């Protein structure tokens, strides 16, 4: 046994993976630094089946149910003059319509794609919001699955729109051939345009959302768990650092609220931009 492990209790790997990324777990009285293993907790239901659910999936299902319930409550009996929850949700839908759909696609196309863009915006928003809800403390968008699904939907839609309007080969040609440039430059530009349009777009959509939420919540747990450590586990002279780590944790929480909204906005905005570019691929 090495000097680093002498006198320490060996923790089984399965037990280590049980530590989910939640500030609430710190109440157990132990300090555990956040790690990527927090995003892959053990199965809670249906273990070993295709329908296996872990804590992160349950958070995802819970926030989806909350999203559906909020919309149902807001619009189950709509009033001409909205009040309360209906007013809030109408404001959200109007924001997506005016600032994303109409602004990028125009009123006619914006109306057509508003259901898709609103679904993307509110799905990302609600799934991200769980990251600052006590007891949940994690965004399920911090794991690649859901961002990848949303990016795949956008990828399928904008390519379908372009292929339907121009035909497959004409759409590909318009998307990757830059007009009015010297012929010799096409050798360089065509591969760049192809990779940018058909490979990097879904990749960047996925990674941007996942990486922002992953990094944000690791920072939150780091500062909140550091506060716990300084208060209860550290030596007496180190306790003076606890107010500073707590202030940093609160500050990052407020910043995370901004990131939660911005990521929903950016994802929906880029979806609209890609659809618009597919509709006007001939004007490349």
N, C-alpha and C positions, 0 to 999 in steps of 0.2 A: 504494500500500500504506500502511495507517495505521500510526501509531507503535506501536500495540498489537501489530501483527502483524509489524513489521519485525524481521528477524533470527530469526524463529521458523520452525520446520519445519511445513509444512502437512500435517495428518494427514487422509487421505481419510475420508469419512463412514463407509464400510464398515468401515474399520479401527477407528474410534472405537466402533462398535457391537459389536466383538469383545470389548471389555473387559467380561467378566462380573463380577458382584458376588462376587468371591472374594478373600479375603486372600492366597491362594496366588499370584495374579497379581502381587503386589507383589514377588515374588522376582526379577522381571525388572530390578529396579533403578530403576524409575520410579515417581513418585508420581502417582496418578490419583485425584482426588476422586470419591466415589461419586455417581452420578446415576441418573435414571429409565431412561436408555438401557441400563443394566446389566440391566434386566429384560426386554429385547427383543434378545437376542443373535441373530446370524445363524443360518441353518439349518445343521444338521449332517448330516442325512439327508433324502432325498426332497424336496429343495428344489424349489419351484414346483408341488408336488402337494398334494392335500387332506390327505395324510398327512405333511406336512412336520414335521420334528422339530428343535427347537433344544435348546440345553443345558438349559434349564429343563424342557422336556418330558421329556428323558432322565432328569433328576433325579426327576421325578414318576413315571416308569415304574420307575425303580430302587427308589424307596422303596415303591411299590406291590408290587413283587416281594418286597422284604424283608418287608413286612407279611404277605403270603401265606405266605412261607417260615417266618416266626416262628410263625404259628398252626399250620402243618402240623407243624413240629417239636415244638411244645408238646403237640399233641393227637393225634399219629399213633398213639400207643399209651398212652392215658391210664391212670393208676394211681389206685386208690381213695384212697391217701394221696399227694397230689401232691408232687413235688420239683422243684427246679431251675426250668427254663423253664416247665414246666406250672404250677408253683405261682405264678409271677409273672403269667402270662397269665390264670390263673383268678382271681387277685386283681383284675386289671383288669376282667374281665367281671363279677365280683361287685360291684365298685364301680359300674359302669354300671347294673347291675340294681337294687341297693339304693338308691343315692344319686340316681339319675335316673329310671329307668323306674318302679319301685315307688313311690318317693317322690312323683312327680308324677301318674302315671296310675293308681296302685293296682295291686295284685298281678295281677288278671285282665287288665286292659288292658296293664299293664307287661310281662307275659309275651308278649303278642301282638306288641308293638312293640319288644321287646328286640333282635331281630336288626338292625332298622333303626337303632336308637339306638347299638348297639355298633359297627356298621359306620361310622356317622358319626363317633363318638368316636375310634376307632382310626385311621381314614383321616386325619382332621385332625391327630391326634397325630403319626403317622409322617411325614406330608408336612411338618409344621412342624419336626420334629426334624432334618431334613436341614440346617436353617439353622445348626446348631452343629457339624456333622460336618466335620472338616478335609477339604479337597478338594472338598466340595460347597458349603458355606458359603452356602446360599440355600434358602429355603422356596418351593416352587412355589405355595403359597397366597398368596404376596406378589404374584402376578399374578391378575387377576380371574377367569380361566377356571374354575379348580377351585372356588373359593368360590361362583361363580355356579351351577355345576352342582349342588353340594350344596344350595344354597338353593332351587333349582328343584325338586329332589326333595322337600324338606320342604314346599314350597308345594303341590305336587301331592298329596302324601299327606294333609296336614291338610284340604285342601279336599275331597278325595275322601271322607275319613272323615265330614265334616259333611254333604255332599250325600247320601251313602249312607244316613245315619241319618234326616235330616229331609226330603230332597228338595231340589231346587235352589232354588226360590223361597223355601221356608220357611227353609232354611239362610241364605240371603242376608238375609232379614228378621230372623231372630234375631241375626245377626252385627252388623247395623248399627243396629237400633232399640233404644234403651235404654229399658227399661220404667220406669213410675212417674215420669216427668218431665213437666213442662208441655208441651203440644202445641207451643207456640211455639218451644221449645228444640230440637225435632226438626229444624228448618230448619238449625240450626248443628251439631247432634250427628251427624246421619245422614251428611253428607259427611265429617266428621272420622273417624267409625268406619269408613266405607268405605275411605278412604285408608289409615288405620292398619292395617286387617285385610288388605286385598287388594293394596296397593301398597307400603307402607313395610316390611312384615315381610320379604319376600324381599330388598329393597334393604338394609335394615339388617343382616340376616344376612350378606350378601355383603360389604358395605363394612367391617363390624366386623372380620371375620377378615382380609381383605386388607390393610386399613390398619394393623392392629396388626403383622402380620408384615413388611410393607414398611418401616414406620418402625423397627422393631426391628433389622432387618438393615442398614439404612442407618446406624444408630447404631453397630453393631458394626464395620462396615467403616470408618467414619469414625475411630473410635478406634484400631483396629489399623493402619490406613494412616497415621494421624498418628504412631503410635509408630515405624513404619518411617521416616517422613519425618524425625522429630527425631533418630533414631539415625544415619541414613546420608546424608541430603540437606541437612539444615539446617546453619547455621553453628555453630561450636563452642559459643557461649554458649547456644544454643537446645536443645542436647542434654540439658540438665538437666530438660527437660519430659518426656522419654521415659518415665521411671518412672511419672509421674503418668498419662499417657495409657494406658500398659500396665495399670495398676491399674484405671483406668476401664473399659478393654476387658474385663478379667476380670470386674469387677463387673457390667457389662451382659450378659456371657455367662451368668452365674448368674441374673440377672434374666430373661433371655430364656428360660431353661429353665422358669421359673415361668410365663411368658406362654404358652409352648408348651402346657403342660398346661391352663392356664386357658381358652385359646381353644377347645381340644377339649371341655372340660367345658361351657363356656357355649353353644357351638353345639349340642351334644347336648341340653342342658337346655332351651334355647329351643325346639328341635324338639319335645320332649316337652310343653312348656307349650302350644304351638300346637295340637298334636294333642288335648290334653286340653280346650282351649277349644272346639275344633270338636265334640268329643263331647258337650259340655254347653252348646252354643250357646243353647239355650232358657233356660238359667239366667243369661244375660247380665246 
